[in-house]
Amino acid sequence: MTSLRDLGLSSYEEKAYRGLLTLRSGTAEEISEASDVPMGRIYDVLSSLESQNVVRRQPDRHPRTYVAVEPDRAVDRLLTARRRDLQRQQTQYETVAADVLTELETIAPVEGHFWPATVGQDEIAELLADRLDAATNNLVITATTTAGGLFGFEEVYTQTIDRLADTLERGVSVRFLFTNRLVEEMPDSLVEELDQLLDVYENFELQTTATLYNTYDVVDEKNICVYVANPFNQNSILGTVQVTNENIVQFVQNQWQPRWKDASSIESS
């Protein structure tokens, strides 16, 4: 059962406020009797309620007399106070998170990270979905059937096609560079879905080239994720290597640009 305690009042504070509502106005002694708040605590409780603007002290009354603020205003004031508390907590948590991240990054390798996968297609799909969600400006994905085969490509992309649409809907520029063989081996259903996206979104491009030697993606020209093939299973990966070193990212982009320029465009039907 909800109560004013859910909005920040203590048990005694809620009892005193409810008791004062029944009295309409009352002295500390009367409020103590009506609410079962001990007389030794009642003044501290009423002072706290005053500071939270849910109880008013009537001026120039002897003995001191209190009035309860109307319930709608009292609840609104308590709610406003809780919102301020949550905003302060959010700011504190964000500050702590930033400090912890800075500390952890001093421990981890600066040039990049290896994130292992459990060689299942669900894990591969989750990795790709995370990359799609992370992009804010642009995303480049290259894919090939070599260096580990398809990685369960058709299943992985079928699971993440909705996330790709969400990424495009956010205005992110997405460019796919696939090998010709990869496109040929795609199931017709997946080709149709990609073709629909090409037709709907001007910020989506798909081109093909004869040869690529690995599968990787680049998020916002800042972060490269290279898929590490499982040498014993063409439908799985050992994990991904994620690199944020500016020189390496720029090197890969410089290699990709002429390949993209010379690639063949796939237009929507």
HELIX and SHEET records of a PDB file:
HELIX    1   1 LEU A    4  LEU A    7  5                                   4    
HELIX    2   2 SER A   11  LEU A   23  1                                  13    
HELIX    3   3 ALA A   28  SER A   35  1                                   8    
HELIX    4   4 MET A   39  SER A   51  1                                  13    
HELIX    5   5 PRO A   71  ILE A  107  1                                  37    
HELIX    6   6 GLN A  121  ALA A  134  1                                  14    
HELIX    7   7 PHE A  153  GLU A  169  1                                  17    
HELIX    8   8 ASN A  180  GLU A  185  1                                   6    
HELIX    9   9 ASP A  188  VAL A  200  1                                  13    
HELIX   10  10 GLU A  246  ASP A  262  1                                  17    
SHEET    1   A 3 SER A  25  THR A  27  0                                        
SHEET    2   A 3 THR A  65  ALA A  68 -1                                        
SHEET    3   A 3 VAL A  55  GLN A  58 -1                                        
SHEET    1   B 8 GLY A 112  PRO A 116  0                                        
SHEET    2   B 8 ILE A 237  VAL A 243 -1                                        
SHEET    3   B 8 ASN A 223  ALA A 229 -1                                        
SHEET    4   B 8 TYR A 216  VAL A 219 -1                                        
SHEET    5   B 8 ASN A 138  ALA A 143 -1                                        
SHEET    6   B 8 SER A 173  THR A 179  1                                        
SHEET    7   B 8 PHE A 204  THR A 209  1                                        
SHEET    8   B 8 SER A 264  SER A 265 -1                                        
END                                                                             
